[in-house]
Amino acid sequence: MKLSKLDPLIPLADLRAELWKLPKDYSLYEDELIDFLSRRRWPDSNRRIDRTTFWRWRNDNQIEHQKVFSRLDILKLCQICDHYRLDGTRNEYLAIVNQKKELAINK
């Protein structure tokens, strides 16, 4: 599957369903993921997410430095992309991530 074939504004639940149809070891290269995230972040523009932003998003989601990304990595990065597309702030996103961690620990 190529992300470029998908509507960049596909809802996360639908994207998750599409990704989970793929083999567990499915992965995607950084350049294709950045292209998809850029179209998702700015659907009406040719703007492109710069590498610094991408690295920050990756670090905020505890995704190790790599050039190939798993299905779960793709979902996490789309989630942060959506947060910023809707004018969310980094502090708000980090609070959401921390809250999810706390819920997982307390289960």
C-alpha positions in Angstrom: 0.0 0.0 0.0 1.2 3.5 -0.8 0.1 6.3 1.5 0.1 8.6 -1.5 -2.9 6.6 -2.8 -4.9 7.5 0.3 -6.9 10.6 1.0 -4.6 12.6 3.3 -7.6 13.5 5.5 -8.7 9.9 6.0 -10.0 9.6 9.6 -7.6 7.9 12.0 -9.9 5.0 12.6 -10.2 4.3 8.9 -6.4 4.7 8.5 -5.9 2.2 11.4 -8.2 -0.3 9.7 -6.3 0.1 6.4 -2.9 -0.3 8.1 -4.0 -3.3 10.1 -4.9 -5.2 6.9 -1.2 -5.1 6.0 1.4 -7.6 7.2 2.8 -7.0 10.7 6.2 -6.2 9.4 4.9 -3.5 7.0 7.0 -0.4 7.1 7.3 2.9 5.3 10.3 5.0 4.4 10.7 8.5 6.0 10.3 10.5 2.7 6.9 8.9 1.8 5.7 9.4 5.4 6.7 13.1 5.4 4.9 13.6 2.1 1.7 12.1 3.5 2.0 14.0 6.8 2.6 17.3 4.8 -0.6 16.7 2.7 -2.5 15.8 5.9 -1.2 18.9 7.8 -1.9 21.4 4.9 -4.4 19.7 2.6 -4.9 22.9 0.5 -1.2 23.8 0.1 2.1 22.4 -1.2 3.8 23.2 2.1 6.1 20.5 3.4 6.9 19.5 6.9 10.5 20.2 7.5 12.9 17.6 9.0 13.2 19.5 12.4 9.4 19.4 12.9 9.3 15.7 11.8 12.1 14.9 14.3 10.3 16.8 17.1 7.0 14.9 16.3 8.9 11.6 16.3 10.6 12.4 19.6 7.4 13.5 21.2 6.0 10.1 20.4 9.1 8.2 21.6 9.8 6.9 18.1 13.5 6.0 17.8 15.7 7.7 15.2 15.1 5.6 12.1 14.4 5.9 8.4 11.7 3.2 8.3 8.5 3.4 10.2 6.0 0.8 11.4 2.2 0.9 11.2 2.0 2.1 14.9 4.6 4.8 14.2 2.5 6.0 11.2 -0.6 6.3 13.4 1.2 8.1 16.1 2.6 10.6 13.7 -0.8 11.1 12.0 -2.3 11.7 15.4 0.2 14.5 16.3 -0.2 15.9 12.7 -4.0 16.1 13.3 -3.5 17.8 16.6 -1.4 20.6 15.0 -3.8 20.9 12.0 -6.6 21.7 14.4 -4.4 24.5 16.0 -3.3 22.4 19.0 -0.2 23.3 20.9 2.8 21.1 21.8 2.1 21.4 25.5 -1.5 20.2 25.0 -0.2 17.3 22.9 2.4 16.3 25.5 -0.3 16.5 28.2 -2.5 14.1 26.2 0.5 11.7 25.7 1.3 11.8 29.4 -2.3 11.2 30.4 -2.5 8.2 28.1 0.7 6.8 29.7 -0.7 7.3 33.2 -3.9 5.5 32.2 -1.9 2.6 30.8 0.2 2.3 34.0 -2.9 2.4 36.2 -4.6 -0.5 34.3 
